[in-house]
Amino acid sequence: MYIAKKWIYAKPFVGEPTQDNFQLVEEAVPELADGEFMIRAMFLSVDPYMRIYVLSSPIGSTMIGGQVGQVIESKNSAFPVGSYAFAQVGWRTISVCDPAKFETRKPYVLPDLHGLPLSLGAGALGTVGNTAYFGLLEICNPQPGETVVVSGAAGAVGSMVGQIAKIKGCRVIGIAGTDAKCCWLKEIGFDETINYKTDNIETALAGAAPDGVDCYFDNVGGQTSAIVKGQMKKFGRISVCGTISMYNGQPAKVVDPQLDFVWKQLIQEGFSVHRWTDRWFEGVTQNLQWIRDGKLKCRETITEGFENMPSAFIDMLKEAISLSICARRYYSSGDVARKWIYAKTFRGEPTHANFRQETEPIPSLQDGEFLAEAEYLSVDPYMRPYMLAYPEGTLMIGGQVARVTKSAHPRFPVGATIFGQFGWRTHTVCNPDRLEKDKPYVLPNFGGLPKSLGLGLLGMPGNTAYFGLQELCQPKPGETVVVSGAAGAVGSAVGQLAKHLGCRAVGVAGSDAKCEWLLKLGFDSAINYKHSNVYADLKKAAPKGIDCYFDNVGGEISEAVIKQMNVCGRIAVCGAISNYNTTVAKVTDPQRQFVFKQLRMEGFLVWRWNDRWMEGIEANLRLIHEGKLRYEETVTEGFDKMPDAFIDMLRGGNTGKAVVKV
């Protein structure tokens, strides 16, 4: 009978692990039963993930992890004696395995490594290599010429990610913790490196990637990741692999990245490599070929002796941690337009001092132009941060439903009701053929419904809900969908669409009256975040966890939701209302949640679906006529009240869409 040694989890980790957290014990190895094999460890892996994963194991459990070993006895024909195998059996010298009892992470015989070290089966030609291969290529999907940033770049995964990105024709920037590591990264082909301990990361990254970052492979989290996300390009992709910065401590407080996710339409997705178990040998085979071709270089830190497992683990962690406005001519036809000007830069909550009303003459029409007279104007949360990019004296941005009163354009006849991004003004002369984006369009027949819906459910907010929910969250019948800012124009539509798709809908709003209205619309549950413990109330409203989150808010509400999301949950980031009137809040870094639950978060602007715009309007119009999509509007009378309506909307004074009737 064999006697096995094993390391057990003897004492809970508090901060950085020490020798006291581990205990070496012995146990008799049982005789084999049919279908089993016995493996003797040759190389055992120590990895950052163990620090956090083992917290869910009871004291006295065998330390988790994978190993490469040799089969010494077998009653399983797939694992013959003498073969070399990889198995997730923990920190132990001899193990008995029945592959049929493994639901995931099943053991397997190593392929022919063509003379390469067997230890690579626990690294570059195993979990580590496949983490880099699939995590980069499947989630970041880097394209030739793009810029890829890797944190924890000198680690086993990070160093491979950078090299694979180079193979794919990308520019690669690595972030590591010593000059020696940075030098090594240059040796294996990284274009630029940043020592986060001695360099100013923000300045160094701006210099290394002056045009911005396309892809970010994130092993770290924390402040490093907050800086990288701040320098990403539109439609940037973030693959969240690890949370090294917080393995030995509490999650850091970082600046809420909500605004970056919305304006840049970023995608962030956490993952576990075992998602691709059915393609495992695809990754191993490709990485093996790249190694043999000299395109992938591997470096291992090998500690001798099973008794030194805790030391190797502790040392490894120390090292790892160590808008387009129409062009106008200002000659008069005798008529005058009124308009609201952005008079003073927003600081905190907008006030009347931020706005100034002016008049201007309306120009005569030329061929291809039409004159539109505003009937309803929209006030929306996005206007608050968007205007910060405009100089004082600029026309306030926004959409309006208008009536064509004069026309020299065949597609915009006199009497037509249209939507246009004309800003806060009463009259607009427009040549739609000169606009590259934000083109005006004639509203379809609403069948007796109010024209103002062209600013709400049958316009931009409705399409934001329609496409944002269905394209990004992709909710399935029976799933739970949580909506923040749920009593707004977008949020109220999202919840009803989720119900139409067979989901449970939970809304978060800011008053009891709004919550009551949400329940009337069909929401299953509604939470008043001002008078409740959001985290506790979510537990009650979504006892099975949350599958989809439509996020209009950010901040602490989103923090509470993300903590309760299910594995492979999807987050559509639509807005950042909590940050519009204040300094951007700091929130607990959600990195762990993204990794362990494999969450996907994507920011978006609805204009992404311009080519399908009428699809959304027609679908929502049909649901309204069928009684499946209800609405409410907060209508303010009078063009002079535009600032009042805007300020009230930002304070949460509206239920449903906020509009101004001219």
DOFISE-406150 format. One line per 8 residues: for each residue y negated, x negated, z of C-alpha. Coordinates in Angstrom, 1 decimal. Layout:
BEGIN
Y:X:Z ~ ...
//
This chain:
BEGIN
0.0:0.0:0.0 ~ -3.4:-1.2:-0.9 ~ -6.3:-1.5:1.6 ~ -9.8:-0.7:0.2 ~ -13.1:-1.8:1.5 ~ -16.1:0.5:1.1 ~ -19.7:0.7:2.1 ~ -20.8:4.0:3.7
-24.2:5.5:4.2 ~ -24.4:5.0:8.0 ~ -28.0:5.9:8.8 ~ -30.7:7.9:7.0 ~ -33.2:5.9:4.9 ~ -36.7:5.9:6.4 ~ -39.0:3.9:4.2 ~ -37.4:0.7:2.9
-33.6:0.4:3.3 ~ -32.3:-2.2:5.8 ~ -28.9:-3.5:6.6 ~ -28.7:-0.9:9.4 ~ -28.4:1.8:6.8 ~ -25.0:0.6:5.7 ~ -21.6:0.1:7.3 ~ -18.5:-1.7:5.8
-15.2:0.1:6.6 ~ -11.6:-0.1:5.3 ~ -9.2:2.6:4.3 ~ -5.7:2.9:3.0 ~ -5.4:3.7:-0.7 ~ -3.2:6.7:-1.4 ~ -0.2:6.6:-3.7 ~ -0.9:7.8:-7.3
-0.2:11.4:-8.3 ~ 0.4:12.5:-11.9 ~ -2.7:12.1:-14.0 ~ -4.3:9.5:-11.8 ~ -5.0:5.8:-12.1 ~ -6.1:3.1:-9.7 ~ -9.0:0.8:-10.5 ~ -10.0:-2.5:-8.8
-13.8:-3.2:-8.9 ~ -15.0:-6.2:-10.8 ~ -18.7:-5.4:-11.2 ~ -20.6:-2.8:-9.2 ~ -24.1:-1.5:-10.1 ~ -27.1:-1.2:-7.8 ~ -29.8:1.0:-9.2 ~ -33.1:2.5:-8.0
-31.9:6.1:-8.3 ~ -29.4:5.5:-5.4 ~ -32.3:5.3:-2.9 ~ -33.3:8.9:-3.4 ~ -30.0:10.5:-4.6 ~ -28.1:9.5:-1.5 ~ -30.5:11.4:0.7 ~ -28.6:14.6:-0.2
-25.3:13.0:1.0 ~ -24.1:13.4:4.6 ~ -24.0:10.4:7.0 ~ -20.7:8.6:6.6 ~ -20.4:9.2:2.9 ~ -19.4:6.4:0.5 ~ -22.5:4.9:-1.1 ~ -22.8:6.3:-4.6
-22.8:4.3:-7.8 ~ -20.8:3.1:-10.9 ~ -18.6:0.2:-11.4 ~ -16.6:-1.7:-14.1 ~ -13.1:-2.4:-12.9 ~ -9.6:-3.1:-14.1 ~ -6.8:-0.5:-14.0 ~ -4.1:-1.9:-11.8
-1.8:1.1:-11.6 ~ -1.7:4.2:-13.7 ~ 0.0:7.6:-14.2 ~ -2.5:8.5:-16.9 ~ -1.8:7.4:-20.5 ~ -5.5:7.3:-21.3 ~ -6.0:4.6:-18.7 ~ -3.2:2.0:-19.2
-2.7:-0.8:-16.8 ~ -4.8:-3.9:-17.7 ~ -7.5:-1.9:-19.4 ~ -11.1:-2.1:-18.3 ~ -12.9:1.1:-17.3 ~ -16.2:2.4:-16.0 ~ -16.1:4.9:-13.2 ~ -18.6:6.6:-10.8
-16.6:6.0:-7.6 ~ -19.2:4.4:-5.4 ~ -19.3:1.2:-3.4 ~ -15.6:0.5:-3.0 ~ -13.2:-2.2:-4.0 ~ -10.2:0.0:-5.0 ~ -10.3:3.6:-6.0 ~ -7.9:6.3:-7.2
-9.3:8.5:-10.0 ~ -8.1:11.7:-11.5 ~ -10.4:12.2:-14.6 ~ -9.6:15.9:-14.7 ~ -11.3:16.4:-11.3 ~ -14.6:15.0:-12.6 ~ -16.8:17.8:-13.8 ~ -19.4:15.3:-15.1
-19.7:11.5:-15.3 ~ -16.0:11.2:-16.1 ~ -14.5:7.7:-16.1 ~ -13.8:6.1:-19.5 ~ -12.1:3.0:-20.9 ~ -14.7:0.5:-22.2 ~ -14.7:-0.1:-25.9 ~ -14.1:-3.6:-27.3
-17.2:-5.6:-26.3 ~ -16.3:-8.4:-28.7 ~ -16.4:-11.2:-26.1 ~ -19.6:-10.0:-24.4 ~ -19.6:-9.9:-20.5 ~ -17.7:-7.0:-19.0 ~ -20.7:-6.5:-16.6 ~ -22.6:-5.1:-19.5
-20.4:-2.0:-19.2 ~ -22.4:-1.2:-16.0 ~ -25.7:-2.0:-17.7 ~ -26.8:-2.4:-21.3 ~ -23.5:-1.0:-22.6 ~ -23.3:1.8:-20.1 ~ -25.6:4.1:-18.1 ~ -28.6:1.8:-18.3
-28.4:1.3:-22.0 ~ -27.9:4.9:-22.8 ~ -30.8:5.9:-20.5 ~ -33.0:3.7:-22.6 ~ -31.5:4.8:-25.9 ~ -31.5:8.6:-25.4 ~ -34.5:8.8:-23.1 ~ -36.7:7.0:-25.6
-35.4:8.3:-28.9 ~ -34.6:11.9:-27.9 ~ -37.7:12.6:-25.7 ~ -40.4:10.3:-26.9 ~ -39.2:10.3:-30.6 ~ -41.4:7.2:-31.4 ~ -42.6:6.8:-35.0 ~ -43.3:3.5:-36.8
-46.7:2.2:-36.0 ~ -47.1:4.2:-32.7 ~ -47.9:2.6:-29.4 ~ -45.3:2.8:-26.6 ~ -46.0:1.9:-23.0 ~ -43.2:1.2:-20.6 ~ -43.6:1.0:-16.8 ~ -41.0:-0.8:-14.8
-40.7:-2.8:-18.0 ~ -38.8:-5.8:-16.6 ~ -36.1:-3.6:-15.2 ~ -32.7:-3.0:-16.8 ~ -33.8:0.2:-18.5 ~ -37.5:-0.7:-19.2 ~ -36.7:-4.0:-20.9 ~ -34.3:-2.2:-23.2
-36.7:0.6:-23.9 ~ -39.3:-1.8:-25.1 ~ -36.9:-3.6:-27.4 ~ -35.6:-0.4:-28.9 ~ -39.2:0.7:-29.5 ~ -39.8:-2.6:-31.4 ~ -36.6:-2.0:-33.5 ~ -38.2:1.4:-34.4
-41.4:-0.3:-35.6 ~ -43.6:0.4:-32.7 ~ -46.2:-1.6:-30.8 ~ -45.0:-2.1:-27.2 ~ -46.9:-2.7:-24.0 ~ -44.9:-3.4:-20.8 ~ -46.1:-3.1:-17.2 ~ -44.4:-5.3:-14.6
-45.1:-6.9:-11.2 ~ -45.2:-10.6:-11.7 ~ -46.4:-13.2:-14.2 ~ -42.9:-14.4:-14.7 ~ -41.7:-11.0:-15.6 ~ -44.6:-10.5:-18.0 ~ -43.7:-13.9:-19.7 ~ -40.1:-12.8:-20.1
-41.2:-9.5:-21.6 ~ -43.2:-11.4:-24.2 ~ -40.1:-13.5:-24.9 ~ -38.0:-10.5:-25.7 ~ -40.6:-9.1:-28.1 ~ -43.1:-7.0:-26.2 ~ -46.6:-7.2:-27.9 ~ -48.6:-7.0:-24.7
-47.9:-7.1:-20.9 ~ -49.8:-6.0:-17.8 ~ -49.2:-7.4:-14.3 ~ -50.1:-4.3:-12.2 ~ -50.5:-6.5:-9.1 ~ -53.2:-8.8:-10.5 ~ -54.6:-6.9:-13.5 ~ -56.9:-3.9:-13.6
-54.4:-1.6:-15.3 ~ -57.0:0.8:-16.7 ~ -59.1:-2.0:-18.3 ~ -56.1:-4.0:-19.5 ~ -54.4:-1.0:-21.1 ~ -57.7:0.0:-22.9 ~ -57.8:-3.5:-24.3 ~ -54.1:-3.6:-25.2
-54.1:0.0:-26.7 ~ -57.7:0.6:-27.9 ~ -56.6:3.6:-30.0 ~ -54.7:5.1:-27.2 ~ -51.0:5.6:-26.2 ~ -48.5:7.7:-28.2 ~ -45.4:7.4:-26.0 ~ -45.0:6.6:-22.4
-41.6:5.8:-20.9 ~ -42.2:6.3:-17.2 ~ -40.0:4.6:-14.6 ~ -42.6:4.4:-11.9 ~ -44.9:7.4:-11.3 ~ -47.9:7.2:-9.0 ~ -51.2:5.7:-9.9 ~ -49.9:3.6:-12.7
-48.7:6.7:-14.5 ~ -51.9:8.5:-13.8 ~ -53.8:5.8:-15.6 ~ -51.5:5.7:-18.6 ~ -51.6:9.5:-19.0 ~ -55.4:9.3:-19.0 ~ -55.3:7.0:-22.1 ~ -52.8:9.0:-24.1
-53.5:10.4:-27.6 ~ -53.2:14.0:-28.6 ~ -49.6:15.2:-28.8 ~ -48.5:12.2:-26.7 ~ -44.9:12.3:-25.3 ~ -43.9:11.2:-21.8 ~ -40.3:10.5:-20.9 ~ -39.9:10.6:-17.1
-37.0:8.4:-16.1 ~ -37.6:7.3:-12.6 ~ -39.9:7.4:-9.6 ~ -39.8:3.8:-8.3 ~ -43.3:3.9:-6.7 ~ -42.1:6.5:-4.2 ~ -38.4:5.6:-3.6 ~ -39.3:3.9:-0.3
-42.1:6.2:0.8 ~ -43.7:9.6:0.4 ~ -44.9:10.8:-3.0 ~ -48.4:9.6:-3.7 ~ -51.4:11.7:-4.2 ~ -52.6:11.3:-7.8 ~ -55.4:12.9:-9.8 ~ -54.2:16.2:-11.2
-53.4:15.5:-14.9 ~ -53.7:19.2:-15.9 ~ -56.8:18.8:-18.1 ~ -55.3:15.9:-20.1 ~ -52.2:18.0:-20.7 ~ -54.2:20.9:-22.0 ~ -56.8:19.1:-24.2 ~ -54.4:16.5:-25.5
-51.4:18.8:-25.7 ~ -49.2:16.3:-24.0 ~ -45.4:16.7:-23.5 ~ -43.7:15.4:-20.4 ~ -40.0:15.8:-19.8 ~ -37.8:14.4:-17.1 ~ -34.2:13.7:-17.7 ~ -30.8:12.6:-16.5
-28.9:10.5:-19.0 ~ -25.7:12.6:-18.4 ~ -27.4:15.3:-20.5 ~ -26.0:13.3:-23.5 ~ -22.4:12.9:-22.2 ~ -21.1:14.3:-25.4 ~ -22.8:11.6:-27.4 ~ -22.1:8.8:-24.9
-20.4:6.4:-27.2 ~ -23.1:6.8:-29.9 ~ -25.5:5.1:-27.6 ~ -23.0:2.4:-26.5 ~ -21.9:1.7:-30.0 ~ -25.5:1.4:-31.3 ~ -26.7:-0.8:-28.4 ~ -23.6:-3.0:-28.9
-24.4:-3.5:-32.5 ~ -28.1:-4.3:-31.7 ~ -26.9:-6.9:-29.2 ~ -24.5:-8.5:-31.6 ~ -27.3:-8.6:-34.3 ~ -29.6:-10.3:-31.8 ~ -32.1:-7.4:-31.7 ~ -31.4:-6.6:-28.1
-31.5:-9.2:-25.4 ~ -30.1:-8.5:-21.9 ~ -30.6:-10.3:-18.6 ~ -28.6:-9.6:-15.5 ~ -29.1:-10.5:-11.8 ~ -25.6:-11.0:-10.4 ~ -25.0:-11.2:-6.7 ~ -21.6:-12.6:-5.7
-19.4:-10.9:-3.1 ~ -18.7:-7.3:-2.2 ~ -20.0:-7.9:1.3 ~ -23.4:-8.5:-0.2 ~ -23.8:-5.1:-1.7 ~ -26.6:-4.0:0.7 ~ -28.5:-7.2:0.2 ~ -28.3:-6.8:-3.6
-29.5:-3.2:-3.3 ~ -32.4:-4.0:-1.0 ~ -33.5:-6.9:-3.1 ~ -33.4:-4.8:-6.3 ~ -35.6:-2.2:-4.7 ~ -38.1:-4.8:-3.5 ~ -38.3:-6.2:-7.0 ~ -38.6:-2.9:-8.6
-41.2:-1.5:-6.3 ~ -42.7:-4.9:-5.6 ~ -65.6:23.1:-31.7 ~ -67.2:23.4:-35.2 ~ -70.4:25.6:-35.5 ~ -71.6:27.0:-38.9 ~ -74.2:24.9:-40.6 ~ -77.6:26.8:-40.8
-80.8:26.6:-42.7 ~ -83.9:27.5:-40.6 ~ -86.1:29.3:-43.1 ~ -86.8:32.9:-42.3 ~ -85.9:36.2:-43.9 ~ -88.1:37.9:-41.4 ~ -85.3:38.7:-38.9 ~ -84.7:36.8:-35.6
-81.5:35.8:-33.9 ~ -81.2:35.3:-30.1 ~ -79.0:32.5:-28.7 ~ -78.0:30.9:-25.4 ~ -78.5:27.1:-25.1 ~ -76.6:24.7:-22.9 ~ -79.8:23.6:-21.1 ~ -78.5:21.5:-18.3
-75.2:19.6:-17.8 ~ -72.7:21.5:-15.6 ~ -72.1:19.9:-12.2 ~ -69.8:22.0:-10.0 ~ -70.1:25.7:-10.4 ~ -72.4:26.8:-13.3 ~ -75.7:28.5:-12.4 ~ -78.4:30.3:-14.4
-80.3:26.9:-14.5 ~ -77.6:25.6:-16.9 ~ -78.6:28.1:-19.6 ~ -81.7:28.9:-21.7 ~ -82.2:31.7:-24.1 ~ -84.0:31.0:-27.4 ~ -84.7:32.7:-30.7 ~ -84.6:31.4:-34.3
-85.3:32.9:-37.7 ~ -82.3:34.1:-39.7 ~ -82.0:32.3:-43.1 ~ -81.6:34.1:-46.4 ~ -78.1:34.3:-47.8 ~ -76.8:32.0:-50.6 ~ -73.7:32.4:-52.7 ~ -70.5:32.3:-50.6
-72.3:33.3:-47.3 ~ -72.4:36.4:-45.2 ~ -74.5:37.6:-42.2 ~ -72.6:38.7:-39.1 ~ -74.1:40.7:-36.2 ~ -72.3:40.2:-32.9 ~ -70.8:43.3:-31.2 ~ -68.7:41.7:-28.5
-68.8:38.1:-27.2 ~ -66.1:36.3:-25.3 ~ -66.5:34.3:-22.0 ~ -63.5:32.1:-21.3 ~ -62.5:29.5:-18.7 ~ -62.1:26.7:-21.3 ~ -65.8:26.8:-22.1 ~ -66.6:25.2:-18.7
-64.9:21.8:-19.4 ~ -65.4:21.9:-23.2 ~ -69.1:22.0:-22.9 ~ -69.1:18.7:-21.0 ~ -68.5:17.0:-24.4 ~ -71.7:18.5:-25.8 ~ -75.3:17.2:-25.3 ~ -77.9:19.3:-23.6
-79.7:21.6:-26.0 ~ -76.5:22.6:-27.9 ~ -75.6:26.2:-28.6 ~ -73.0:27.6:-26.1 ~ -69.6:27.7:-27.7 ~ -67.4:30.8:-28.0 ~ -65.8:33.5:-30.1 ~ -67.2:36.9:-31.0
-66.3:40.1:-32.8 ~ -69.0:40.9:-35.3 ~ -69.9:43.3:-38.1 ~ -70.8:41.9:-41.5 ~ -74.2:43.3:-42.4 ~ -75.0:41.4:-45.5 ~ -72.6:39.5:-47.8 ~ -72.4:37.2:-50.8
-68.7:36.5:-50.2 ~ -65.9:38.6:-51.7 ~ -63.6:38.3:-48.7 ~ -66.2:39.4:-46.2 ~ -67.6:42.7:-47.4 ~ -70.4:44.6:-45.7 ~ -69.1:46.7:-42.9 ~ -66.0:44.5:-42.2
-65.2:43.7:-38.6 ~ -64.5:40.0:-38.2 ~ -63.8:37.4:-35.6 ~ -65.7:34.1:-35.7 ~ -66.3:31.1:-33.5 ~ -70.1:31.5:-33.8 ~ -71.1:30.8:-30.2 ~ -73.4:32.7:-27.9
-75.7:34.2:-30.6 ~ -76.6:37.6:-31.9 ~ -76.6:36.8:-35.6 ~ -74.9:34.2:-37.7 ~ -75.1:33.2:-41.4 ~ -71.8:31.6:-42.3 ~ -70.1:30.0:-45.4 ~ -66.4:30.1:-44.4
-65.4:27.9:-47.3 ~ -67.3:25.0:-45.8 ~ -65.5:25.1:-42.5 ~ -62.5:22.8:-42.0 ~ -61.3:24.6:-38.9 ~ -62.1:27.6:-36.8 ~ -62.5:29.7:-39.9 ~ -63.6:33.4:-39.4
-61.3:36.2:-40.4 ~ -61.4:39.9:-41.0 ~ -59.6:41.8:-38.2 ~ -56.6:43.9:-39.2 ~ -56.6:47.7:-38.6 ~ -56.2:48.2:-34.8 ~ -55.2:51.8:-35.2 ~ -58.0:53.3:-33.1
-57.9:50.6:-30.4 ~ -61.2:49.0:-29.2 ~ -62.6:46.3:-31.4 ~ -63.1:44.1:-28.3 ~ -59.3:43.5:-28.3 ~ -60.0:41.0:-31.1 ~ -61.3:38.8:-28.3 ~ -58.4:39.5:-26.0
-54.8:40.7:-26.6 ~ -55.4:40.9:-30.3 ~ -57.1:37.5:-30.6 ~ -57.1:34.1:-29.1 ~ -55.9:35.0:-25.5 ~ -53.1:37.2:-26.9 ~ -51.9:34.5:-29.2 ~ -52.2:32.0:-26.4
-49.8:34.1:-24.4 ~ -47.5:34.9:-27.3 ~ -47.0:31.4:-28.7 ~ -47.4:29.5:-25.5 ~ -44.7:31.5:-23.7 ~ -42.2:31.8:-26.5 ~ -42.6:28.5:-28.2 ~ -42.9:26.2:-25.2
-41.2:28.1:-22.3 ~ -38.6:29.8:-24.5 ~ -37.6:32.2:-21.8 ~ -34.1:33.8:-21.8 ~ -33.1:37.2:-20.5 ~ -32.4:37.0:-16.8 ~ -34.6:34.0:-16.2 ~ -37.5:33.9:-13.7
-41.0:33.3:-15.1 ~ -44.0:32.5:-12.9 ~ -47.5:32.9:-14.1 ~ -50.6:31.5:-12.4 ~ -54.0:33.0:-13.2 ~ -51.9:36.0:-13.8 ~ -54.7:38.6:-13.7 ~ -56.6:36.9:-16.5
-56.5:37.8:-20.1 ~ -53.8:35.3:-20.9 ~ -51.8:35.5:-17.7 ~ -51.5:39.3:-17.7 ~ -50.2:39.2:-21.3 ~ -47.7:36.4:-20.5 ~ -46.1:38.4:-17.7 ~ -45.7:41.5:-19.8
-44.3:39.5:-22.7 ~ -41.8:37.9:-20.3 ~ -40.7:41.3:-19.1 ~ -40.3:42.5:-22.7 ~ -38.0:39.5:-23.2 ~ -35.8:40.5:-20.3 ~ -37.1:38.2:-17.6 ~ -38.2:38.5:-14.0
-42.0:38.0:-13.9 ~ -43.9:36.7:-10.8 ~ -47.7:36.6:-10.9 ~ -50.1:34.6:-8.8 ~ -53.6:36.0:-8.5 ~ -56.6:35.9:-6.2 ~ -57.0:39.3:-4.7 ~ -54.9:42.2:-3.4
-56.4:44.5:-6.1 ~ -55.4:42.1:-8.8 ~ -51.9:41.9:-7.4 ~ -51.6:45.7:-7.3 ~ -52.7:45.8:-11.0 ~ -50.1:43.2:-12.0 ~ -47.4:45.3:-10.4 ~ -48.6:48.3:-12.4
-48.3:46.2:-15.5 ~ -44.6:45.6:-14.7 ~ -44.6:42.3:-12.9 ~ -41.7:42.2:-10.5 ~ -43.7:40.5:-7.8 ~ -47.3:39.3:-7.2 ~ -48.7:36.8:-4.8 ~ -52.3:36.6:-3.5
-52.8:32.9:-3.2 ~ -55.9:33.4:-1.0 ~ -54.1:35.2:1.7 ~ -50.6:33.8:1.7 ~ -48.4:30.8:1.9 ~ -47.7:30.4:-1.8 ~ -44.7:28.2:-1.3 ~ -43.1:30.6:1.2
-43.9:33.7:-0.9 ~ -42.5:32.2:-4.0 ~ -39.2:31.5:-2.1 ~ -39.0:35.3:-1.5 ~ -40.1:36.3:-5.0 ~ -37.8:33.9:-6.8 ~ -34.9:33.3:-4.5 ~ -32.8:31.8:-7.3
-35.6:29.4:-8.3 ~ -38.0:29.3:-11.2 ~ -37.0:28.7:-14.8 ~ -40.3:28.9:-16.6 ~ -43.9:28.4:-15.4 ~ -46.9:29.4:-17.4 ~ -49.7:27.3:-15.8 ~ -53.3:28.4:-16.1
-54.5:26.8:-12.9 ~ -53.1:23.4:-11.9 ~ -53.7:22.0:-8.4 ~ -51.9:23.1:-5.3 ~ -50.5:26.3:-6.8 ~ -48.8:24.4:-9.5 ~ -47.5:21.9:-6.9 ~ -45.8:24.7:-5.0
-44.3:26.2:-8.2 ~ -42.9:22.9:-9.5 ~ -41.1:22.2:-6.3 ~ -39.1:25.4:-6.7 ~ -38.2:25.0:-10.4 ~ -34.6:25.0:-11.5 ~ -32.9:22.2:-13.4 ~ -34.2:22.0:-17.0
-37.2:24.2:-16.2 ~ -40.0:24.5:-18.7 ~ -43.7:24.4:-18.0 ~ -46.4:25.5:-20.5 ~ -49.8:24.0:-19.4 ~ -52.5:26.4:-20.7 ~ -55.4:25.8:-18.4 ~ -56.8:24.0:-15.4
-58.9:26.6:-13.7 ~ -58.6:25.0:-10.3 ~ -60.4:21.9:-11.7 ~ -63.1:23.4:-13.9 ~ -65.9:23.7:-11.3 ~ -65.0:20.9:-8.9 ~ -63.9:17.2:-8.9 ~ -60.4:17.0:-10.2
-58.1:17.5:-7.2 ~ -55.4:15.1:-6.1 ~ -51.9:16.5:-5.9 ~ -48.6:15.2:-4.8 ~ -47.1:13.3:-7.7 ~ -44.3:15.6:-9.1 ~ -42.4:12.6:-10.6 ~ -39.2:13.2:-8.5
-39.0:16.8:-9.6 ~ -39.3:15.9:-13.2 ~ -36.5:13.3:-13.0 ~ -34.0:15.1:-10.8 ~ -34.5:18.5:-12.3 ~ -35.1:17.3:-15.9 ~ -38.2:19.4:-16.2 ~ -40.2:19.6:-19.4
-44.0:20.1:-19.3 ~ -46.1:20.5:-22.4 ~ -49.9:21.2:-22.7 ~ -51.2:23.1:-25.7 ~ -54.1:24.5:-27.6 ~ -53.4:27.8:-29.4 ~ -54.9:26.5:-32.6 ~ -51.6:24.6:-33.1
-50.3:27.9:-34.5 ~ -53.2:28.7:-36.9 ~ -50.7:29.0:-39.8 ~ -48.9:31.8:-37.8 ~ -52.0:33.5:-36.4 ~ -51.5:37.0:-37.8 ~ -47.9:36.9:-36.7 ~ -49.0:36.9:-33.0
-51.7:39.5:-33.5 ~ -49.3:41.9:-35.4 ~ -46.5:41.4:-32.8 ~ -48.9:42.1:-29.9 ~ -50.4:45.1:-31.7 ~ -47.0:46.6:-32.2 ~ -46.2:46.2:-28.5 ~ -49.5:47.8:-27.5
-48.8:50.9:-29.7 ~ -45.3:51.1:-28.2 ~ -46.7:51.1:-24.7 ~ -45.0:47.8:-23.8 ~ -48.2:45.7:-23.6 ~ -51.1:47.1:-21.5 ~ -54.5:45.7:-21.1 ~ -57.7:45.9:-19.0
-61.1:44.5:-19.9 ~ -64.1:43.6:-17.7 ~ -67.0:44.5:-20.0 ~ -70.6:43.3:-19.2 ~ -73.3:45.2:-21.0 ~ -76.1:43.2:-22.7 ~ -76.6:39.9:-24.4 ~ -79.0:38.9:-21.7
-76.1:39.0:-19.2 ~ -74.0:36.3:-20.9 ~ -74.5:33.7:-18.1 ~ -73.8:36.3:-15.5 ~ -70.5:37.3:-17.1 ~ -69.5:33.6:-17.6 ~ -70.3:32.7:-13.9 ~ -68.5:35.8:-12.6
-65.4:35.1:-14.8 ~ -65.1:31.6:-13.4 ~ -65.3:32.9:-9.9 ~ -62.4:35.3:-10.7 ~ -64.4:38.4:-10.8 ~ -62.7:39.7:-13.9 ~ -59.5:41.6:-14.3 ~ -58.0:41.1:-17.8
-60.3:39.9:-20.5 ~ -64.0:39.3:-19.7 ~ -66.3:40.3:-22.6 ~ -69.9:41.0:-23.2 ~ -71.0:44.0:-25.2 ~ -74.2:43.2:-27.2
//
